[in-house]
């Protein structure tokens, strides 16, 4: 039943935004015991790891429009699945941001930048637009290769969730200072909606370049696998091969 697939993506992306961005907003700089950038990086990685093993068998645990497009580019899912996946992910991300908004403002605090992604004066390290473009493209490209490689039928079974979760952790460890790390258009859209202004005006970068990086990774994966024909596998079969 298709509904359960999209419900799994909705819940999974909600969890990613709520816990990942929540760690940045609530725990990163908490006086005396804050988790800092390392803690935020692990929080994002753990969200993916936990959903991969709990709901990955249902939907493949994409949790990211760029990842869904990367899977399509690699020939792993059909084009008819792409838009419903993305709609479910964005809806889940927005709900995650909405719940987080209620909590963050619960002690009278303003949301500030709300962990939104940005470049230039809105980059944590004041990195320019080109640095942001390169970072988001390269990081999403490598993230997608990790996903496709670890979920491939010839990869060791049962370890994909660990590789993907640690891969996302590593990406955040490197790139938070540059863009606050997106590599996920749904995550960027959800935060930008609440921040408005500059976050919405810079949102294009965090939609276009993660998608471009993931799509290229999907094409590269086909070449690496040297497939003579492109076969479209069902979501159920893909989830079974991942063995999450």
C-alpha positions in Angstrom: 0.0 0.0 0.0 1.5 3.3 -1.1 0.1 5.3 1.8 2.4 3.6 4.3 5.5 4.4 2.2 4.7 8.2 2.2 3.7 8.2 5.8 7.1 6.7 6.7 8.8 9.5 4.7 6.6 12.1 6.4 7.4 10.8 9.9 11.1 10.2 9.2 11.7 13.7 7.8 9.7 15.2 10.7 12.2 13.4 13.1 15.2 14.6 11.1 14.2 18.3 11.3 12.8 18.2 14.8 15.8 16.5 16.3 18.6 17.8 14.0 17.6 21.4 14.0 16.3 21.1 17.6 19.7 20.1 18.8 21.1 23.3 17.2 18.4 25.5 18.6 18.0 24.0 22.1 21.1 22.2 23.1 24.1 23.5 21.1 24.9 26.5 23.2 23.1 25.6 26.4 25.1 27.3 29.2 27.8 25.1 30.7 26.7 21.8 29.1 26.0 22.7 25.5 26.7 20.0 22.9 28.3 22.3 20.4 28.9 21.6 16.7 30.0 18.1 17.3 26.8 17.3 19.2 24.7 18.8 16.4 26.5 16.8 13.8 25.9 13.6 15.7 22.2 14.6 16.2 21.6 14.8 12.5 23.4 11.5 11.9 21.5 9.7 14.6 18.2 10.9 13.2 19.0 9.2 9.9 20.4 6.1 11.6 17.4 5.6 13.8 14.8 6.1 11.0 16.8 3.8 8.7 16.5 0.9 11.0 12.9 1.6 12.2 11.2 2.7 8.9 13.8 2.0 6.2 12.1 -1.4 5.4 8.9 0.6 4.6 10.1 3.4 2.3 13.9 3.1 2.0 14.2 6.1 4.4 15.1 8.8 1.9 14.0 11.7 4.2 15.4 14.1 1.6 14.2 15.3 -1.9 17.7 15.3 -3.2 18.1 11.6 -2.1 14.9 10.6 -3.8 16.0 12.3 -7.0 19.4 10.6 -6.7 17.7 7.2 -6.4 15.6 8.1 -9.5 18.8 9.1 -11.4 20.4 5.8 -10.5 17.4 3.8 -11.8 16.4 2.6 -8.3 12.9 4.0 -8.3 10.4 5.0 -10.9 9.6 8.6 -11.9 6.0 8.1 -10.5 7.4 7.8 -7.0 9.4 11.1 -7.0 6.8 13.7 -6.4 4.8 11.9 -3.7 8.1 11.2 -1.9 9.1 14.8 -2.1 5.7 16.1 -1.0 5.7 13.8 2.0 9.2 14.9 3.0 8.5 18.6 2.7 5.3 18.2 4.7 7.0 16.2 7.4 9.9 18.8 7.6 7.5 21.7 8.0 5.6 19.9 10.8 9.0 19.3 12.5 9.9 23.0 12.2 6.4 24.0 13.5 6.7 21.8 16.6 10.2 23.0 17.2 9.0 26.6 16.9 6.5 26.0 19.7 9.2 24.6 21.9 11.9 27.2 21.1 9.5 30.1 21.9 8.2 28.4 25.0 10.4 30.4 27.3 9.9 33.7 25.6 12.9 33.3 23.3 13.0 34.6 19.7 13.7 32.1 17.0 16.7 34.1 15.6 18.0 32.3 12.5 16.2 29.1 13.5 19.1 27.0 12.2 18.3 28.1 8.7 20.8 27.7 6.0 22.6 30.7 4.5 25.7 32.1 2.9 27.5 35.5 3.1 26.5 37.4 6.2 24.1 34.5 7.1 26.8 31.9 6.9 28.1 30.9 10.5 31.6 31.5 9.2 30.7 34.3 6.8 31.6 32.2 3.7 30.5 33.6 0.4 28.0 32.2 -2.1 30.5 30.3 -4.2 31.8 28.5 -1.1 28.2 27.6 -0.2 27.5 26.3 -3.7 30.6 24.1 -3.8 30.0 22.8 -0.3 26.4 21.9 -0.8 27.1 20.3 -4.2 30.1 18.2 -3.1 28.7 17.2 0.2 25.4 16.0 -1.3 27.2 14.2 -4.1 29.3 12.3 -1.7 26.3 11.6 0.6 24.4 10.1 -2.2 27.3 7.9 -3.3 27.5 6.6 0.3 23.8 5.9 0.3 23.8 4.2 -3.1 27.0 2.2 -2.3 25.9 1.0 1.1 22.4 0.0 -0.1 23.6 -1.8 -3.3 22.8 -5.4 -3.5 26.5 -6.4 -3.4 27.2 -4.4 -0.3 27.4 -6.1 3.1 23.9 -6.6 4.4 22.6 -4.8 7.4 25.1 -2.0 7.7 23.6 0.7 5.4 22.0 2.7 8.2 25.3 3.0 10.1 27.2 4.1 7.0 24.6 6.6 6.0 24.1 8.0 9.5 27.9 8.4 10.1 28.2 9.9 6.6 25.7 12.6 7.5 27.5 13.2 10.7 30.8 13.6 8.9 29.2 16.0 6.4 27.9 18.2 9.3 31.3 18.2 11.1 32.9 19.7 8.0 30.2 22.0 6.6 28.2 23.6 9.5 30.5 26.6 9.6 30.0 27.2 5.9 26.2 27.0 5.3 24.8 25.5 8.5 24.7 22.3 6.4 21.7 21.6 4.3 22.3 18.7 1.8 18.5 18.4 2.1 16.0 20.8 0.4 13.2 19.7 2.8 15.2 20.7 5.8 16.1 24.0 4.3 12.6 24.8 3.2 11.1 24.1 6.6 13.4 26.4 8.5 13.3 29.2 5.8 9.5 29.4 6.0 9.6 30.4 9.6 12.6 32.8 9.3 11.3 34.4 6.1 13.2 37.3 4.6 16.9 36.5 3.9 16.3 32.8 4.4 13.7 32.6 1.7 15.8 34.8 -0.6 18.8 32.4 -0.3 16.7 29.2 -0.4 17.4 28.6 -4.1 21.0 27.6 -3.4 19.9 24.9 -0.9 17.4 23.4 -3.4 19.3 23.5 -6.6 22.8 22.4 -5.6 21.9 19.5 -3.3 19.6 18.1 -6.0 22.3 18.6 -8.7 24.9 16.8 -6.5 22.6 13.9 -5.8 21.5 13.5 -9.4 25.1 13.4 -10.6 25.9 10.8 -7.9 23.0 8.7 -9.3 24.5 8.9 -12.8 28.0 8.0 -11.5 26.6 5.0 -9.6 25.2 3.6 -12.8 28.6 3.9 -14.4 30.4 2.3 -11.5 27.9 -0.6 -11.5 28.4 -1.0 -15.2 24.7 -1.9 -15.7 23.9 -2.9 -19.3 20.3 -2.1 -18.8 18.5 0.2 -16.4 16.0 -1.6 -14.3 13.4 0.0 -12.1 13.0 -1.9 -8.9 10.0 -1.5 -6.6 10.3 0.3 -3.3 9.5 -2.9 -1.5 12.3 -4.8 -3.3 14.8 -1.9 -2.7 13.9 -2.0 1.0 14.4 -5.7 1.2 17.8 -5.5 -0.5 18.9 -2.8 2.0 17.8 -5.2 4.8 17.4 -2.4 7.3 
